[in-house]
Structure formats: C-alpha cells, structure tokens
Amino acid sequence: MITPADASAASEDLCRLAPVIPVLVIDDLAHAKPLAEALVAGGLPVLEVTLRTPVALEAITEMAQVEGGVVGAGTLLSPTDVEAAVTAGARFGVSPGATEAILDACEARDLPLLPGAATSTEVMRLLERGYTVQKFFPAEANGGAKALKAIGAPLPQVRFCPTGGVSLANAPDYLGLSNTLCVGGSWVAPKDKMEAGDWAGITELAREAAALAR
C-alpha cells in the first residue's frame, strides 16, 4: 500500500520530467500508439489519458507499450475506475477532485495520484492526509495563475499541476510560480491533427511545449 507521502513523491518525480503533461481524449484506438510515440518524440513522456471515451482503457494499454512513455489515467471518479486503470497499465492517476473513496482505492492499489483541489480548504484537507503534490482544477475558471499564487502564499509546502483552460499562451504564467511543478493541457494533441494522422505536427507541438521554461 502506497502512502500519501510516497504518492506525492512519485507524482513530483513525474511532474518534473517535462513542463507539460498532455491531457488526452482518445476516440479512436488506432490513434493511441502513434499519438504516444509522437508526444514522447517531442519531449513529453508523461501522458494522461482521460477516461471519457469507450476506448480509453484500451488506449492506456496500447500507449503503455511505447518506449519512454509514462501513461496514467485521468478523470478517476470511483474505486472502480482506479481498479480498471491499474489493470489497463496506468502508472499514475489524476482526479478532478478528491474523495476518501478515491484516495483509499489509489493507496490500496499503489497508484500515485494527483488529486484535484480548487480551494484552500480542499488543498488543506489533502495536505492533512499527506498529499503535498496536487492538481489545481479547473485552473482558469478558479482565477488562473493569480489565484494559484495566492493559495501558495499560506501553503508553500504544496506543489501543483494546474489543469483546465491552460494553453501555450498562459502556461508560462503558471510555470513561473514557485508552487507549480508543471501544467496539464490538451493543446498539444488537437483533435483535427489526430484525425488527420498528422503525428509530425503533434511532435512539433510537443517540442514547443517541452521547451517552455519553468
């Protein structure tokens, strides 16, 4: 059973691999492997596959076979999701919020989790349990980088991966904060490029994102 402290340490290690974690919505299983290869080639090895489509779990299994990639499951909403993600080969989990059931399930299955928090109270509750690395979500809707900076003032021991409305344009605002480890964003894998099979174009977007300073 993984402890919250060890889960946060593992999450921090992953967050430090690149400034951006791609947040991926995969509708076509045939896209999974070439998409992962394109993103890893562009310097983004940590990939979050959201459990929002029927093929998401199969996509995780396919992408987990790509050399150099670290694939996790996003949108974990229940212990059933956690079990399915681990079985599919996910190496980390991400949730939009945090419930005791989700935290218990991830800890029991040794799955490092980026639990979501939107307010200081939520951040403090997770900190009490031992989670020092969290997801700030939805970032832009909650006041953006200014809000995250304000939360960091009284809670400097917590580091974040802000996600939700983050783009190439505003990512530097978050990455410039002392309490931001990386950001999560979907702009590096746009649907039109996936449907067109433009993997080279996605690799270029990944390179641009991987070059962001932090």
N, C-alpha and C positions, 0 to 999 in steps of 0.2 A: 504493500500500500504506500503510495507516494504521499509525502507530507506537503502541506501548502507551501512551506519554505522551499522544499526541493522543487516543487512545481513551478514556483516563481523563478527560481534559479535557472531551470531548464528553459522557461519562457524567455527570460532575459538573454540567454545564450542565442536562442533562435532570432530574437529581435535584433541582435547585434550583427547578424550575418549580412544584412542589407538594409538600406534605409526605407524600403517599401516592401510590404507583403501584399502580393496581388490577391484581391478578393474575387473569386471566380464563380460565375454562374454558368454551368455547362449543360446545354440542352441536348447535344449530340455526342454520344460516347466516342464517336470516331475522332472528335476534336481533342480528347483528353491527352493522349500521349504526345502528339505533335505540339500542343499548347504548352505542356510542361517542358518539353525539350527547348522550345523557343524562349521561354521565360528564363530557364536555367542558363541557356547560352548567353542571354543578355545580362546575366549577373544577379538575377533574383531567384535564389534557390528555395526560399520558404514560400509555400503556396497554400492558400486557404480555399478549399472547395466548399461552397455553401450547400447545405442540404436543402435546397429549394427546388430541385428538379428530380424526376424519376430516376435519372441515370447517375445522380451524384455519388452514390456509394460505389458503383462500378467504376466511375471515373477516378475515385480515390485509389482503388486497387490498381488501375492501369497506370496512373501517374506515379504511384509509389515505386514502380519498377524503373523509373527514369533515373539514371545515374546522376548524382549530385543534387537531387531534389529532396526536399523535406516537406511532405504533404500532410496537411491537417484538415480537420472538418470544422466548418463554421456553421452557425445557426443551430447549435446544440440546444434543444429545448426540453429534453426529458432524459431520464436514465436509459430509456430505450434507444434514443439517438446516440448516446455515449457508447452503448454496447455495440450498436451497428457500426459506428465509426471505427472503433478499435478492431472489430472483426474485419472491416474493409482494409485495414492497414494504416489508418491515420496515426501520426506520431505526435500530434497535439490537437487540442480542441479550442474552439472560440465560441463564446455565447454572447448574445446581445445584452443579457443581464446576468443575474446570478441568483439561484435558489439553493436552499440547503440540499435538495434532492440532486441537483446537477453537480454541486461541489462534492457531495458524498460519492456519487457514481464515478466521477473522474478520479477521485483519490483512490477508490477501491480498485479501479482498473489501471492504475499507474499512468494515467493520461494527463500530461501537463495541460493546464487550462489557462486561457486568457479570459477571465470573467469580466463581463461588461459592467460598467458603472457610469452613471450620468450626473450624480450629485455628490456633494461632500459626505453626506450621510451614508450613501452606498459605498463610497470609497472607504470610509472608516469601518464599516461593518466587515468588508473584505479584509481590511488591514488587521482587524481584531482576530480574524481567523488565521492570518499569516500570509495573505496574498499581497506581496509588495509590487507585483507587476500586473497591471490590469489594462483592459480595453476601455477607452473613453468613447462612448457611443450614445446617441448619434452626435458626432463631434460638432459639425457646423450648426446643426439645429439647437445645440446646447450652448451656443455662444462662441464656438470656434477656439482659436488659439488663445484669445484673451481670457476666456473662461478657464481653460486648462492651466494657464499661467497663474490665475488667481487661486485655483484649487491647490496648486503646488506650493504656494506660499506657506500655508499652515501644515501641509502634508508633504514635506520634501522627501520623505522616505519612500514614497510610492512613485513608480515609473509607469509610463503609459504607452500604448499603441492606439492613437486616435484613429477612428474609422467612421465613415458616414459623411459624405459630402467632401471628402478630401480629394484634391486634384493636383495636377502638376503645378498649377498656378499658386495654390495656397499651401502645398506641402512644406515649402521652406519655412513658413510661419510657425508650423508645429515643430519641425525638426530643429529649429533654433532655440527651442525651450529646453531647459536643463532637465525637466521631468519627462521628456519624450525620448523613447528609445528608437522608434520607427513609426511609420504610418501604414495604414491599410487602405488600399484603393483599387478600384476596378478599371481605371482609365487605361491601364497597361494591357488590357485584353478586351478591347471593344468588340461588340457582337458582330459588327459588319466585317471586321478583319477575320474573325473566326469563321464566319460563314463563307468568306471568300477564300479561306485557306491561305491567307497572307501571313504565314508564320515568320517570314523575314521582317515584315513590318512590325510584328509584335516583338520580335527580338530587338529591333531598334527602339521601340518604346520602352522596353525593359532596360536597355543600356542608358537611355536618357534618365530613367528613374533611379537606376543604380548609381548614377553619378551625382545625385543630389547630396549636398553637404549636410552634415549633422554634427 
